[in-house]
Amino acid sequence: MPPIRIPRSVRIIGTGITPLNPRTTANPVSPTLLMQQALRFALDNAGVRLKDLNGLIAVPSLADTHFMEAHYLATQIGMLPGKSKIVRTMDTGGAGPVTGLLEAKRMIMHEGADLVAVVAGDAVKNLSGEEFLKRADQTCAHPAAELPSPVIPNGYDRVARYQMKNFGITREQLASCSALMSIMASRHPSALTKTPRTIEQIVNSRHVAPVTSVLECARRADGGAAILLASSNFLEKHNLPRDMGVVVAGGGEASGPLFPPKDINHMSEEMFSCEEAAGVAYDEAQVGPSEIDFFGLYDCFPICLIRAVEAVGLAPKGHGGAFVEERYHQIVAGLARDPDGFKPQDLFPINTHGGLLAFGAPWEVPAMYNIVEAFAQLTHTAGPARQVRNARRALVYGNGGIFSASAIAILHRRRE
């Protein structure tokens, strides 16, 4: 058997995304169907075929969970049975798509795969509110956590109160995260949030936890997304452009506990993992925060965005809330002054699609939207309303559980 030829680079060469909350009259939408649709879109986008795939990574769904999700999907699409196929399921919660991206790179660099798809899809909007809450609560419920229902919002709320006590983050700074994301989403044609929200609207909306309102929770949705990663060997073999897509330059992962301590006085910085993941990613890619042009940061709740802004080096520790609030007011003023010419991304090149808070969040899919948006930014196909000027490097971050898993990848737009 000939030795594995190590590729010079691994590139994302195509992306696919389904509409959010699709409705069909024939059959109810399912996670598997959404995954298949997203994969077809990605294959078409890259101009390659299903039979070219020799690797598949899938993220589990909440609405219709299957044992060995990736094997289930690979069997459904006819990829299995087959020889020389590598199929894996990634379960790191919301970090799953970025974990999958990094695992796909490893499969290509070290296991002989040439074309790997990373796929995620869910149909949690199709679940009743009661059923969704029941399933969501079960994911992070533990007697030692003493978290009331809804468990996940209350877990993040606990962290928000820790930040307010120890770092001086204000209620308005938390609300500015959702308000700013609503502005970004209103400029994306596929986002669920069409109209910007104000800080006052967010603070005064119904609360689901002590300092968290319903407008500060990730927007529940149905949807799917997929990305394709290829080796430089694959591009040469199929006569595709050597500089096609974007390079996966580096990545890092780190872990924390499944839930925060019940007493915020017992909370410490050791439970947070994003800083560690970012440091590993920056080191591997040999770049720093000032060299990143676009950031796709996980923002299931405002405190997640604020901590991510600090972890990736955009603001000092304890100043992430002030950073977001200041940018929000500057963008509101800029749009009032010049609604047609002002570009919010010039001041805030973060989550130009609107993030989980405003674009839409099908359970563990949303970090894939960060990757898809980063791909659009680096290939300069985001469109005039959202395009970051001269974007060449991007950082994407996925967070699972309640700050339980962090995965970060750094992408480059460069020629070989």
Secondary structure, DSSP 8 states (H G I E B T S, - for coil): -------S-EEEEEEEE--SS---SSS---HHHHHHHHHHHHHHHHT--GGG--EEEE---SSS--TTHHHHHHHHTT--S-SS-EEEE--SGGGHHHHHHHHHHHHHHHS--SEEEEEEEEEGGGS-HHHHHHHHHHHH--TTT---SSHHHHHHHHHHHHHHHHH---HHHHHHHHHHHHHHHTTSTT-S--S---HHHHHHS-EEETTEEGGGS--B-EEEEEEEEEEHHHHHHTT--TT-SEEEEEEEEEE--SS--SSGGG--GGG--HHHHHHHHHHHHT--GGG--EEE---SSHHHHHHHHHHTTSS-TT-HHHHHHHHHHHHHHHHHH-TTT--HHHH--B-TT-HHHHT-B-TT-HHHHHHHHHHHHHTT-S-TTT--TT--EEEEEEEETTTTEEEEEEEE----
